[in-house]
């Protein structure tokens, strides 16, 4: 597979992403709690960028936020924990994965870990960033972990529309096999 990564390089990259992105995510959330919690919304660049502290008990755009605390915990902590564990095993254990796919899924993983830390710690995710072009066209309130998750998923979008690439070994073995027309025998 072109651009495949060794297990050692995957471990190194995952460690770097975990330290930098989860560290930045948690540090920014700590800052948000200490400086923006309970404060009025701040608007910048003609209201394109806002800082608006929120604690989201649900998932993306407060999905599951109205469920009972026990059900939310089961879905958003236990379910996410299992999902992150499976993703980590796949990322670190898959025999071959191309660099682009690995980075994309690793961003989803580290962002998920950043938000999972909040869910375990305070049963909610701390959000504080918001973008928009007009009152009717705004993002939800988000954080650094959400940026990593979104970037990872955006990196995966082109793969939906591209045919899978074949290994050189697969291509060369298919070239050496004689073509047989339908209805003929070899």
PyMOL CGO cylinders between C-alpha atoms (Angstrom):
from pymol import cmd
from pymol.cgo import CYLINDER

trace = [
    CYLINDER, 0.00, 0.00, 0.00, 1.42, 3.36, -0.99, 0.3, 1, 1, 1, 1, 1, 1,
    CYLINDER, 1.42, 3.36, -0.99, 2.45, 5.54, 1.95, 0.3, 1, 1, 1, 1, 1, 1,
    CYLINDER, 2.45, 5.54, 1.95, 1.74, 2.79, 4.48, 0.3, 1, 1, 1, 1, 1, 1,
    CYLINDER, 1.74, 2.79, 4.48, 3.02, 3.40, 7.99, 0.3, 1, 1, 1, 1, 1, 1,
    CYLINDER, 3.02, 3.40, 7.99, 5.01, 1.10, 10.22, 0.3, 1, 1, 1, 1, 1, 1,
    CYLINDER, 5.01, 1.10, 10.22, 3.65, 0.27, 13.66, 0.3, 1, 1, 1, 1, 1, 1,
    CYLINDER, 3.65, 0.27, 13.66, 6.45, 2.31, 15.27, 0.3, 1, 1, 1, 1, 1, 1,
    CYLINDER, 6.45, 2.31, 15.27, 5.67, 5.41, 13.18, 0.3, 1, 1, 1, 1, 1, 1,
    CYLINDER, 5.67, 5.41, 13.18, 1.96, 5.04, 14.00, 0.3, 1, 1, 1, 1, 1, 1,
    CYLINDER, 1.96, 5.04, 14.00, 2.75, 4.88, 17.72, 0.3, 1, 1, 1, 1, 1, 1,
    CYLINDER, 2.75, 4.88, 17.72, 5.00, 7.94, 17.51, 0.3, 1, 1, 1, 1, 1, 1,
    CYLINDER, 5.00, 7.94, 17.51, 2.43, 9.98, 15.59, 0.3, 1, 1, 1, 1, 1, 1,
    CYLINDER, 2.43, 9.98, 15.59, -0.40, 8.91, 17.91, 0.3, 1, 1, 1, 1, 1, 1,
    CYLINDER, -0.40, 8.91, 17.91, 1.68, 9.90, 20.96, 0.3, 1, 1, 1, 1, 1, 1,
    CYLINDER, 1.68, 9.90, 20.96, 2.48, 13.31, 19.43, 0.3, 1, 1, 1, 1, 1, 1,
    CYLINDER, 2.48, 13.31, 19.43, -1.18, 13.95, 18.53, 0.3, 1, 1, 1, 1, 1, 1,
    CYLINDER, -1.18, 13.95, 18.53, -2.40, 12.84, 21.95, 0.3, 1, 1, 1, 1, 1, 1,
    CYLINDER, -2.40, 12.84, 21.95, 0.06, 15.07, 23.80, 0.3, 1, 1, 1, 1, 1, 1,
    CYLINDER, 0.06, 15.07, 23.80, -0.38, 18.14, 21.59, 0.3, 1, 1, 1, 1, 1, 1,
    CYLINDER, -0.38, 18.14, 21.59, -4.08, 18.09, 20.71, 0.3, 1, 1, 1, 1, 1, 1,
    CYLINDER, -4.08, 18.09, 20.71, -5.49, 16.65, 23.91, 0.3, 1, 1, 1, 1, 1, 1,
    CYLINDER, -5.49, 16.65, 23.91, -3.12, 18.91, 25.85, 0.3, 1, 1, 1, 1, 1, 1,
    CYLINDER, -3.12, 18.91, 25.85, -4.22, 21.98, 23.90, 0.3, 1, 1, 1, 1, 1, 1,
    CYLINDER, -4.22, 21.98, 23.90, -7.88, 20.96, 24.20, 0.3, 1, 1, 1, 1, 1, 1,
    CYLINDER, -7.88, 20.96, 24.20, -7.71, 20.48, 27.96, 0.3, 1, 1, 1, 1, 1, 1,
    CYLINDER, -7.71, 20.48, 27.96, -5.64, 23.63, 28.50, 0.3, 1, 1, 1, 1, 1, 1,
    CYLINDER, -5.64, 23.63, 28.50, -8.08, 25.73, 26.46, 0.3, 1, 1, 1, 1, 1, 1,
    CYLINDER, -8.08, 25.73, 26.46, -11.04, 24.27, 28.39, 0.3, 1, 1, 1, 1, 1, 1,
    CYLINDER, -11.04, 24.27, 28.39, -9.30, 25.04, 31.68, 0.3, 1, 1, 1, 1, 1, 1,
    CYLINDER, -9.30, 25.04, 31.68, -8.79, 28.62, 30.49, 0.3, 1, 1, 1, 1, 1, 1,
    CYLINDER, -8.79, 28.62, 30.49, -12.44, 28.82, 29.39, 0.3, 1, 1, 1, 1, 1, 1,
    CYLINDER, -12.44, 28.82, 29.39, -13.69, 27.68, 32.81, 0.3, 1, 1, 1, 1, 1, 1,
    CYLINDER, -13.69, 27.68, 32.81, -11.47, 30.17, 34.63, 0.3, 1, 1, 1, 1, 1, 1,
    CYLINDER, -11.47, 30.17, 34.63, -12.06, 33.17, 32.36, 0.3, 1, 1, 1, 1, 1, 1,
    CYLINDER, -12.06, 33.17, 32.36, -15.32, 32.80, 30.43, 0.3, 1, 1, 1, 1, 1, 1,
    CYLINDER, -15.32, 32.80, 30.43, -17.68, 30.73, 32.59, 0.3, 1, 1, 1, 1, 1, 1,
    CYLINDER, -17.68, 30.73, 32.59, -20.51, 32.98, 33.75, 0.3, 1, 1, 1, 1, 1, 1,
    CYLINDER, -20.51, 32.98, 33.75, -19.33, 35.84, 31.53, 0.3, 1, 1, 1, 1, 1, 1,
    CYLINDER, -19.33, 35.84, 31.53, -21.38, 37.39, 28.69, 0.3, 1, 1, 1, 1, 1, 1,
    CYLINDER, -21.38, 37.39, 28.69, -20.70, 36.29, 25.13, 0.3, 1, 1, 1, 1, 1, 1,
    CYLINDER, -20.70, 36.29, 25.13, -17.80, 38.10, 23.44, 0.3, 1, 1, 1, 1, 1, 1,
    CYLINDER, -17.80, 38.10, 23.44, -18.03, 39.00, 19.77, 0.3, 1, 1, 1, 1, 1, 1,
    CYLINDER, -18.03, 39.00, 19.77, -15.14, 39.66, 17.36, 0.3, 1, 1, 1, 1, 1, 1,
    CYLINDER, -15.14, 39.66, 17.36, -14.71, 40.55, 13.67, 0.3, 1, 1, 1, 1, 1, 1,
    CYLINDER, -14.71, 40.55, 13.67, -18.23, 41.92, 13.21, 0.3, 1, 1, 1, 1, 1, 1,
    CYLINDER, -18.23, 41.92, 13.21, -19.71, 38.87, 15.03, 0.3, 1, 1, 1, 1, 1, 1,
    CYLINDER, -19.71, 38.87, 15.03, -18.03, 36.32, 12.75, 0.3, 1, 1, 1, 1, 1, 1,
    CYLINDER, -18.03, 36.32, 12.75, -16.21, 34.85, 15.76, 0.3, 1, 1, 1, 1, 1, 1,
    CYLINDER, -16.21, 34.85, 15.76, -17.71, 34.49, 19.22, 0.3, 1, 1, 1, 1, 1, 1,
    CYLINDER, -17.71, 34.49, 19.22, -16.46, 33.22, 22.54, 0.3, 1, 1, 1, 1, 1, 1,
    CYLINDER, -16.46, 33.22, 22.54, -19.45, 31.83, 24.37, 0.3, 1, 1, 1, 1, 1, 1,
    CYLINDER, -19.45, 31.83, 24.37, -18.96, 29.43, 27.29, 0.3, 1, 1, 1, 1, 1, 1,
    CYLINDER, -18.96, 29.43, 27.29, -21.25, 26.39, 27.39, 0.3, 1, 1, 1, 1, 1, 1,
    CYLINDER, -21.25, 26.39, 27.39, -21.31, 23.02, 29.09, 0.3, 1, 1, 1, 1, 1, 1,
    CYLINDER, -21.31, 23.02, 29.09, -22.89, 20.53, 26.71, 0.3, 1, 1, 1, 1, 1, 1,
    CYLINDER, -22.89, 20.53, 26.71, -24.37, 17.52, 28.48, 0.3, 1, 1, 1, 1, 1, 1,
    CYLINDER, -24.37, 17.52, 28.48, -25.25, 15.95, 25.14, 0.3, 1, 1, 1, 1, 1, 1,
    CYLINDER, -25.25, 15.95, 25.14, -23.27, 15.07, 22.05, 0.3, 1, 1, 1, 1, 1, 1,
    CYLINDER, -23.27, 15.07, 22.05, -22.98, 17.00, 18.76, 0.3, 1, 1, 1, 1, 1, 1,
    CYLINDER, -22.98, 17.00, 18.76, -25.42, 19.94, 18.86, 0.3, 1, 1, 1, 1, 1, 1,
    CYLINDER, -25.42, 19.94, 18.86, -26.71, 18.70, 22.26, 0.3, 1, 1, 1, 1, 1, 1,
    CYLINDER, -26.71, 18.70, 22.26, -27.99, 15.41, 20.85, 0.3, 1, 1, 1, 1, 1, 1,
    CYLINDER, -27.99, 15.41, 20.85, -28.94, 13.07, 23.77, 0.3, 1, 1, 1, 1, 1, 1,
    CYLINDER, -28.94, 13.07, 23.77, -28.83, 16.08, 26.12, 0.3, 1, 1, 1, 1, 1, 1,
    CYLINDER, -28.83, 16.08, 26.12, -32.40, 15.54, 27.30, 0.3, 1, 1, 1, 1, 1, 1,
    CYLINDER, -32.40, 15.54, 27.30, -31.93, 11.86, 28.20, 0.3, 1, 1, 1, 1, 1, 1,
    CYLINDER, -31.93, 11.86, 28.20, -31.66, 10.81, 31.83, 0.3, 1, 1, 1, 1, 1, 1,
    CYLINDER, -31.66, 10.81, 31.83, -28.15, 11.09, 33.33, 0.3, 1, 1, 1, 1, 1, 1,
    CYLINDER, -28.15, 11.09, 33.33, -27.80, 7.29, 33.52, 0.3, 1, 1, 1, 1, 1, 1,
    CYLINDER, -27.80, 7.29, 33.52, -28.69, 6.78, 29.84, 0.3, 1, 1, 1, 1, 1, 1,
    CYLINDER, -28.69, 6.78, 29.84, -26.46, 9.69, 28.78, 0.3, 1, 1, 1, 1, 1, 1,
    CYLINDER, -26.46, 9.69, 28.78, -23.59, 8.17, 30.77, 0.3, 1, 1, 1, 1, 1, 1,
    CYLINDER, -23.59, 8.17, 30.77, -24.13, 4.78, 29.14, 0.3, 1, 1, 1, 1, 1, 1,
    CYLINDER, -24.13, 4.78, 29.14, -24.16, 6.24, 25.63, 0.3, 1, 1, 1, 1, 1, 1,
    CYLINDER, -24.16, 6.24, 25.63, -21.70, 9.12, 25.89, 0.3, 1, 1, 1, 1, 1, 1,
    CYLINDER, -21.70, 9.12, 25.89, -19.15, 7.74, 28.36, 0.3, 1, 1, 1, 1, 1, 1,
    CYLINDER, -19.15, 7.74, 28.36, -19.34, 3.94, 28.19, 0.3, 1, 1, 1, 1, 1, 1,
    CYLINDER, -19.34, 3.94, 28.19, -20.28, 3.87, 24.48, 0.3, 1, 1, 1, 1, 1, 1,
    CYLINDER, -20.28, 3.87, 24.48, -17.64, 6.45, 23.53, 0.3, 1, 1, 1, 1, 1, 1,
    CYLINDER, -17.64, 6.45, 23.53, -15.07, 4.69, 25.70, 0.3, 1, 1, 1, 1, 1, 1,
    CYLINDER, -15.07, 4.69, 25.70, -15.70, 1.41, 23.90, 0.3, 1, 1, 1, 1, 1, 1,
    CYLINDER, -15.70, 1.41, 23.90, -15.66, 3.17, 20.53, 0.3, 1, 1, 1, 1, 1, 1,
    CYLINDER, -15.66, 3.17, 20.53, -12.37, 4.93, 21.29, 0.3, 1, 1, 1, 1, 1, 1,
    CYLINDER, -12.37, 4.93, 21.29, -10.82, 1.64, 22.48, 0.3, 1, 1, 1, 1, 1, 1,
    CYLINDER, -10.82, 1.64, 22.48, -11.87, -0.16, 19.28, 0.3, 1, 1, 1, 1, 1, 1,
    CYLINDER, -11.87, -0.16, 19.28, -10.57, 2.72, 17.15, 0.3, 1, 1, 1, 1, 1, 1,
    CYLINDER, -10.57, 2.72, 17.15, -7.22, 2.73, 19.00, 0.3, 1, 1, 1, 1, 1, 1,
    CYLINDER, -7.22, 2.73, 19.00, -6.82, -1.03, 18.53, 0.3, 1, 1, 1, 1, 1, 1,
    CYLINDER, -6.82, -1.03, 18.53, -7.62, -0.71, 14.83, 0.3, 1, 1, 1, 1, 1, 1,
    CYLINDER, -7.62, -0.71, 14.83, -5.29, 2.27, 14.34, 0.3, 1, 1, 1, 1, 1, 1,
    CYLINDER, -5.29, 2.27, 14.34, -2.37, 0.72, 16.14, 0.3, 1, 1, 1, 1, 1, 1,
    CYLINDER, -2.37, 0.72, 16.14, -2.98, -2.89, 15.13, 0.3, 1, 1, 1, 1, 1, 1,
    CYLINDER, -2.98, -2.89, 15.13, -3.96, -2.75, 11.45, 0.3, 1, 1, 1, 1, 1, 1,
    CYLINDER, -3.96, -2.75, 11.45, -1.25, -4.34, 9.32, 0.3, 1, 1, 1, 1, 1, 1,
    CYLINDER, -1.25, -4.34, 9.32, -1.24, -1.60, 6.68, 0.3, 1, 1, 1, 1, 1, 1,
    CYLINDER, -1.24, -1.60, 6.68, -2.87, 1.80, 6.58, 0.3, 1, 1, 1, 1, 1, 1,
    CYLINDER, -2.87, 1.80, 6.58, -1.96, 4.75, 4.41, 0.3, 1, 1, 1, 1, 1, 1,
    CYLINDER, -1.96, 4.75, 4.41, -0.68, 7.88, 6.08, 0.3, 1, 1, 1, 1, 1, 1,
    CYLINDER, -0.68, 7.88, 6.08, -3.65, 10.08, 5.09, 0.3, 1, 1, 1, 1, 1, 1,
    CYLINDER, -3.65, 10.08, 5.09, -6.25, 7.66, 6.49, 0.3, 1, 1, 1, 1, 1, 1,
    CYLINDER, -6.25, 7.66, 6.49, -4.22, 7.11, 9.62, 0.3, 1, 1, 1, 1, 1, 1,
    CYLINDER, -4.22, 7.11, 9.62, -3.90, 10.84, 10.35, 0.3, 1, 1, 1, 1, 1, 1,
    CYLINDER, -3.90, 10.84, 10.35, -7.61, 11.37, 9.66, 0.3, 1, 1, 1, 1, 1, 1,
    CYLINDER, -7.61, 11.37, 9.66, -8.74, 8.59, 12.00, 0.3, 1, 1, 1, 1, 1, 1,
    CYLINDER, -8.74, 8.59, 12.00, -6.11, 9.57, 14.60, 0.3, 1, 1, 1, 1, 1, 1,
    CYLINDER, -6.11, 9.57, 14.60, -7.56, 13.12, 14.66, 0.3, 1, 1, 1, 1, 1, 1,
    CYLINDER, -7.56, 13.12, 14.66, -11.03, 11.66, 15.24, 0.3, 1, 1, 1, 1, 1, 1,
    CYLINDER, -11.03, 11.66, 15.24, -9.58, 9.49, 18.03, 0.3, 1, 1, 1, 1, 1, 1,
    CYLINDER, -9.58, 9.49, 18.03, -7.68, 12.24, 19.87, 0.3, 1, 1, 1, 1, 1, 1,
    CYLINDER, -7.68, 12.24, 19.87, -10.64, 14.62, 19.60, 0.3, 1, 1, 1, 1, 1, 1,
    CYLINDER, -10.64, 14.62, 19.60, -12.87, 11.90, 21.00, 0.3, 1, 1, 1, 1, 1, 1,
    CYLINDER, -12.87, 11.90, 21.00, -10.46, 11.38, 23.89, 0.3, 1, 1, 1, 1, 1, 1,
    CYLINDER, -10.46, 11.38, 23.89, -10.42, 15.13, 24.65, 0.3, 1, 1, 1, 1, 1, 1,
    CYLINDER, -10.42, 15.13, 24.65, -14.21, 15.23, 24.92, 0.3, 1, 1, 1, 1, 1, 1,
    CYLINDER, -14.21, 15.23, 24.92, -14.35, 11.90, 26.78, 0.3, 1, 1, 1, 1, 1, 1,
    CYLINDER, -14.35, 11.90, 26.78, -12.09, 13.35, 29.48, 0.3, 1, 1, 1, 1, 1, 1,
    CYLINDER, -12.09, 13.35, 29.48, -14.67, 16.11, 30.04, 0.3, 1, 1, 1, 1, 1, 1,
    CYLINDER, -14.67, 16.11, 30.04, -17.56, 13.65, 30.12, 0.3, 1, 1, 1, 1, 1, 1,
    CYLINDER, -17.56, 13.65, 30.12, -15.82, 11.54, 32.76, 0.3, 1, 1, 1, 1, 1, 1,
    CYLINDER, -15.82, 11.54, 32.76, -14.68, 14.56, 34.77, 0.3, 1, 1, 1, 1, 1, 1,
    CYLINDER, -14.68, 14.56, 34.77, -17.79, 16.80, 34.76, 0.3, 1, 1, 1, 1, 1, 1,
    CYLINDER, -17.79, 16.80, 34.76, -20.48, 14.80, 32.88, 0.3, 1, 1, 1, 1, 1, 1,
    CYLINDER, -20.48, 14.80, 32.88, -20.52, 17.45, 30.14, 0.3, 1, 1, 1, 1, 1, 1,
    CYLINDER, -20.52, 17.45, 30.14, -18.23, 18.81, 27.42, 0.3, 1, 1, 1, 1, 1, 1,
    CYLINDER, -18.23, 18.81, 27.42, -16.89, 22.35, 27.74, 0.3, 1, 1, 1, 1, 1, 1,
    CYLINDER, -16.89, 22.35, 27.74, -17.47, 24.33, 24.53, 0.3, 1, 1, 1, 1, 1, 1,
    CYLINDER, -17.47, 24.33, 24.53, -16.63, 27.98, 23.93, 0.3, 1, 1, 1, 1, 1, 1,
    CYLINDER, -16.63, 27.98, 23.93, -16.06, 28.80, 20.23, 0.3, 1, 1, 1, 1, 1, 1,
    CYLINDER, -16.06, 28.80, 20.23, -18.67, 29.82, 17.67, 0.3, 1, 1, 1, 1, 1, 1,
    CYLINDER, -18.67, 29.82, 17.67, -18.43, 30.98, 14.04, 0.3, 1, 1, 1, 1, 1, 1,
    CYLINDER, -18.43, 30.98, 14.04, -21.03, 32.52, 11.78, 0.3, 1, 1, 1, 1, 1, 1,
    CYLINDER, -21.03, 32.52, 11.78, -21.73, 34.80, 8.86, 0.3, 1, 1, 1, 1, 1, 1,
    CYLINDER, -21.73, 34.80, 8.86, -25.16, 36.01, 9.97, 0.3, 1, 1, 1, 1, 1, 1,
    CYLINDER, -25.16, 36.01, 9.97, -27.59, 35.40, 12.84, 0.3, 1, 1, 1, 1, 1, 1,
    CYLINDER, -27.59, 35.40, 12.84, -29.17, 32.53, 10.92, 0.3, 1, 1, 1, 1, 1, 1,
    CYLINDER, -29.17, 32.53, 10.92, -25.92, 30.98, 9.70, 0.3, 1, 1, 1, 1, 1, 1,
    CYLINDER, -25.92, 30.98, 9.70, -23.80, 29.95, 12.72, 0.3, 1, 1, 1, 1, 1, 1,
    CYLINDER, -23.80, 29.95, 12.72, -22.03, 26.83, 13.86, 0.3, 1, 1, 1, 1, 1, 1,
    CYLINDER, -22.03, 26.83, 13.86, -22.88, 25.19, 17.13, 0.3, 1, 1, 1, 1, 1, 1,
    CYLINDER, -22.88, 25.19, 17.13, -20.60, 26.07, 20.03, 0.3, 1, 1, 1, 1, 1, 1,
    CYLINDER, -20.60, 26.07, 20.03, -17.47, 23.90, 19.82, 0.3, 1, 1, 1, 1, 1, 1,
    CYLINDER, -17.47, 23.90, 19.82, -13.98, 23.32, 21.21, 0.3, 1, 1, 1, 1, 1, 1,
    CYLINDER, -13.98, 23.32, 21.21, -10.48, 22.23, 20.11, 0.3, 1, 1, 1, 1, 1, 1,
    CYLINDER, -10.48, 22.23, 20.11, -11.39, 18.52, 20.32, 0.3, 1, 1, 1, 1, 1, 1,
    CYLINDER, -11.39, 18.52, 20.32, -14.35, 19.15, 17.99, 0.3, 1, 1, 1, 1, 1, 1,
    CYLINDER, -14.35, 19.15, 17.99, -12.00, 20.84, 15.50, 0.3, 1, 1, 1, 1, 1, 1,
    CYLINDER, -12.00, 20.84, 15.50, -9.77, 17.73, 15.47, 0.3, 1, 1, 1, 1, 1, 1,
    CYLINDER, -9.77, 17.73, 15.47, -12.78, 15.42, 14.99, 0.3, 1, 1, 1, 1, 1, 1,
    CYLINDER, -12.78, 15.42, 14.99, -14.17, 17.59, 12.18, 0.3, 1, 1, 1, 1, 1, 1,
    CYLINDER, -14.17, 17.59, 12.18, -10.79, 17.86, 10.45, 0.3, 1, 1, 1, 1, 1, 1,
    CYLINDER, -10.79, 17.86, 10.45, -10.40, 14.08, 10.59, 0.3, 1, 1, 1, 1, 1, 1,
    CYLINDER, -10.40, 14.08, 10.59, -13.82, 13.46, 9.08, 0.3, 1, 1, 1, 1, 1, 1,
    CYLINDER, -13.82, 13.46, 9.08, -13.25, 16.11, 6.40, 0.3, 1, 1, 1, 1, 1, 1,
    CYLINDER, -13.25, 16.11, 6.40, -9.99, 14.36, 5.47, 0.3, 1, 1, 1, 1, 1, 1,
    CYLINDER, -9.99, 14.36, 5.47, -11.96, 11.13, 4.98, 0.3, 1, 1, 1, 1, 1, 1,
    CYLINDER, -11.96, 11.13, 4.98, -14.60, 12.65, 2.67, 0.3, 1, 1, 1, 1, 1, 1,
    CYLINDER, -14.60, 12.65, 2.67, -12.52, 12.35, -0.54, 0.3, 1, 1, 1, 1, 1, 1,
    CYLINDER, -12.52, 12.35, -0.54, -12.07, 8.62, 0.10, 0.3, 1, 1, 1, 1, 1, 1,
    CYLINDER, -12.07, 8.62, 0.10, -15.82, 8.15, -0.25, 0.3, 1, 1, 1, 1, 1, 1,
    CYLINDER, -15.82, 8.15, -0.25, -15.60, 9.29, -3.87, 0.3, 1, 1, 1, 1, 1, 1,
    CYLINDER, -15.60, 9.29, -3.87, -12.27, 7.70, -4.85, 0.3, 1, 1, 1, 1, 1, 1,
    CYLINDER, -12.27, 7.70, -4.85, -11.92, 4.06, -5.91, 0.3, 1, 1, 1, 1, 1, 1,
    CYLINDER, -11.92, 4.06, -5.91, -9.66, 2.02, -3.62, 0.3, 1, 1, 1, 1, 1, 1,
    CYLINDER, -9.66, 2.02, -3.62, -6.02, 1.90, -4.66, 0.3, 1, 1, 1, 1, 1, 1,
    CYLINDER, -6.02, 1.90, -4.66, -4.56, -1.52, -5.31, 0.3, 1, 1, 1, 1, 1, 1,
    CYLINDER, -4.56, -1.52, -5.31, -1.21, -2.69, -3.97, 0.3, 1, 1, 1, 1, 1, 1,
    CYLINDER, -1.21, -2.69, -3.97, 1.58, -3.00, -6.52, 0.3, 1, 1, 1, 1, 1, 1,
    CYLINDER, 1.58, -3.00, -6.52, 1.70, -6.72, -5.67, 0.3, 1, 1, 1, 1, 1, 1,
    CYLINDER, 1.70, -6.72, -5.67, -2.00, -7.08, -6.49, 0.3, 1, 1, 1, 1, 1, 1,
    CYLINDER, -2.00, -7.08, -6.49, -1.62, -5.14, -9.73, 0.3, 1, 1, 1, 1, 1, 1,
    CYLINDER, -1.62, -5.14, -9.73, 1.38, -7.16, -10.91, 0.3, 1, 1, 1, 1, 1, 1,
    CYLINDER, 1.38, -7.16, -10.91, -0.26, -10.50, -10.10, 0.3, 1, 1, 1, 1, 1, 1,
    CYLINDER, -0.26, -10.50, -10.10, -3.41, -9.49, -11.99, 0.3, 1, 1, 1, 1, 1, 1,
    CYLINDER, -3.41, -9.49, -11.99, -1.29, -8.41, -14.98, 0.3, 1, 1, 1, 1, 1, 1,
    CYLINDER, -1.29, -8.41, -14.98, 0.42, -11.80, -15.15, 0.3, 1, 1, 1, 1, 1, 1,
    CYLINDER, 0.42, -11.80, -15.15, -2.84, -13.76, -15.15, 0.3, 1, 1, 1, 1, 1, 1,
    CYLINDER, -2.84, -13.76, -15.15, -4.10, -14.42, -18.66, 0.3, 1, 1, 1, 1, 1, 1,
    CYLINDER, -4.10, -14.42, -18.66, -7.40, -12.84, -19.53, 0.3, 1, 1, 1, 1, 1, 1,
    CYLINDER, -7.40, -12.84, -19.53, -10.21, -15.26, -20.21, 0.3, 1, 1, 1, 1, 1, 1,
    CYLINDER, -10.21, -15.26, -20.21, -13.20, -14.09, -22.20, 0.3, 1, 1, 1, 1, 1, 1,
    CYLINDER, -13.20, -14.09, -22.20, -16.64, -15.02, -20.92, 0.3, 1, 1, 1, 1, 1, 1,
    CYLINDER, -16.64, -15.02, -20.92, -17.86, -18.23, -22.44, 0.3, 1, 1, 1, 1, 1, 1,
    CYLINDER, -17.86, -18.23, -22.44, -14.38, -19.61, -23.18, 0.3, 1, 1, 1, 1, 1, 1,
    CYLINDER, -14.38, -19.61, -23.18, -12.37, -22.07, -21.19, 0.3, 1, 1, 1, 1, 1, 1,
    CYLINDER, -12.37, -22.07, -21.19, -8.70, -21.95, -20.46, 0.3, 1, 1, 1, 1, 1, 1,
]
cmd.load_cgo(trace, "trace")
